[in-house]
Amino acid sequence: MVSRQTKTSFPFIVVAMLLWYVSLGSVATWVSWAVLVGFGVVLPTVLTSYQRDATEQ
C-alpha cells in the first residue's frame, strides 16, 4: 500500500524535475536548484505536514 505522503509528494517531484530541466538553459544555476528543492522537497513537506495536522484535529 502506498502512503498518503508518497501520493502527495510524487507528483510534485515529477513536476519539479521537469521545471528544473526546462529552467537549466534559461536562468541561473542556483535558481534551477532552488526550483528543484523548493517545489520537489519543501512544498510537499509543508503540504503533508498541513494534511497531518488537519486530520489530527
C-alpha positions as CSV (number, residue, x, y, z in Angstrom):
1,M,0.0,0.0,0.0
2,V,1.2,3.5,-0.9
3,S,1.2,6.1,1.9
4,R,-0.6,9.4,1.6
5,Q,2.7,11.2,1.9
6,T,4.0,9.4,-1.1
7,K,0.9,10.1,-3.1
8,T,1.2,13.8,-2.3
9,S,5.0,14.0,-2.9
10,F,5.4,12.0,-6.1
11,P,3.5,14.5,-8.5
12,F,5.4,17.4,-7.1
13,I,8.8,15.6,-7.6
14,V,7.9,14.8,-11.2
15,V,6.9,18.4,-11.9
16,A,9.9,19.8,-10.1
17,M,12.2,17.7,-12.2
18,L,10.5,18.9,-15.4
19,L,10.7,22.5,-14.3
20,W,14.4,22.1,-13.3
21,Y,15.2,20.6,-16.7
22,V,13.4,23.4,-18.6
23,S,15.0,26.1,-16.5
24,L,18.5,24.9,-16.9
25,G,19.2,26.8,-20.1
26,S,17.2,29.9,-19.3
27,V,18.0,31.0,-15.7
28,A,21.0,31.0,-13.4
29,T,22.0,27.6,-12.0
30,W,21.1,28.4,-8.4
31,V,17.6,29.4,-9.5
32,S,17.2,26.0,-11.2
33,W,18.3,24.2,-8.0
34,A,16.0,26.4,-5.9
35,V,13.1,25.4,-8.1
36,L,14.0,21.8,-7.8
37,V,14.4,21.8,-4.0
38,G,11.6,24.2,-3.3
39,F,9.0,22.6,-5.5
40,G,10.2,19.0,-5.1
41,V,11.0,18.9,-1.4
42,V,9.8,21.9,0.6
43,L,6.3,22.3,-0.8
44,P,5.3,18.6,-0.5
45,T,6.7,18.5,3.0
46,V,4.6,21.5,4.0
47,L,1.5,20.1,2.4
48,T,1.8,16.7,4.1
49,S,2.5,18.4,7.4
50,Y,-0.6,20.5,7.0
51,Q,-2.7,17.4,6.0
52,R,-1.4,15.5,9.0
53,D,-2.3,18.4,11.3
54,A,-5.7,18.8,9.8
55,T,-6.5,15.1,10.3
56,E,-5.4,15.0,13.9
57,Q,-7.8,17.7,14.9
